[in-house]
């Protein structure tokens, strides 16, 4: 991940949970907050209730891959925490990707794309 570092400190996670912008879908919950840096910091949370380590690691790998593929679309300077919910265990990769991007859009983390369908006059 070119513009992103991992978020690992517990107090940063707790601050995001308390003060961050949040939104959720049945598969994922998303927390974000500006961090005043030039890069994003990404944290992924998978609770023990979701399954054994193999299941949790698979979810984290999928979410990291989704973020890595769409990293260029994200604005920089944010702390982002993605929390996996129970429905994410059985969700397909495509559904996780769709929900991930939908939540990023809701939290205003994606760059505005220039509209290509507007005809030049």
N, C-alpha and C positions, 0 to 999 in steps of 0.2 A: 504494500500500500504506500503509494508515493507521498501523499500529503497528510498522512494519518499516523498517529502513534497509538499504542494500546493504553487504555485507561485501567489502572490496576489498584489505585489507592482507595481504601474503603471510605475515607472521609469525603473524597470527591464524589463517589457514588451517592453517599448520604445527602450531600449538598444538592445534587441533581434531583434526587427524589423529593426533597423539601421545596426547592426553589425553581426547579426547571419547568419548562413547558412540557405537558404530557398529553398523550393521546393513545388510544388503544383499540385493538380489534381482537376478535377471538383467538387469533394465533400469536400476536405480538403486542407488547406495550413499548412505547417509545418515550424517552425523556431527553430533552435537549436544553442547552443553555450556552450563551456566548462565553468564551473563555479568555478573550483578549490576546490570543496567540495567532500565529500565522498558519497553524495547522489544526486539523481536527483531532480530537481524541475519542476513540471508540471503545466502549465497554460492552461486553456481551454477558448476559446473566441467564443461566439455566439452573433452575432449582432441582434438588434431589427428588422431588415429587414427580418429575417428568420421566424418570426411568434410571437405568443404570448408566455408568460412565460412557459406555459405547453410544447410547442414544443421545446423551447430552453433548458429547464431542461431535457427533454427526451434525447436530443442529448448529453448533458453533461454527463448524467448517462451512456449512451451507450459508450462514449469515455473513461470514467473512468474505466468501466468494461473491455473494450478491453485492456487498458493499464495494469490494475491489473492482468489480465490473462497472459499477456506476459511480465510482469515486469522482470522476471528472465533472459530474452533474451537481455535486454537492458544493454549497458555499463553504468557505474556510472560516476558521475561528470559532468552532463550536465543540462542546463536549456532548457526546451522544451515548446514551445507554439504551440498549435493546434488551428487553426482558421476554424470554420465551414463555408462552402460556401453554396450557394443556393441549389445545387444538393444534399446536405447531408440531407435535410428535407425529401425527398422522397426516399432516398437510404435505402436499406435493411441493417440489422445488418451485414450480411456477406460481403456486399460490403464495408461498413465502416471499418470493420476489415481488409479486404484485402488492401484497400487503405492506412489505418493507417500504416500497416506493410511495405507496399511498400515505403511510404515516409520515414519511419524510416530507411529503408535499404539505400535509396538514400542519406540520411544525415549521413550515417555511424554510426548509433547509436546502431545497433545490434551487439552482440558478434559474433565472427567467430565460426561456429560450426565445429567440427572435421568431416571430410568426412568419412562416414561409408561405402561408396560404393567402396573405394579403397581396393583392396585385399592386405593382408599382404604377403610379400615375404621373 
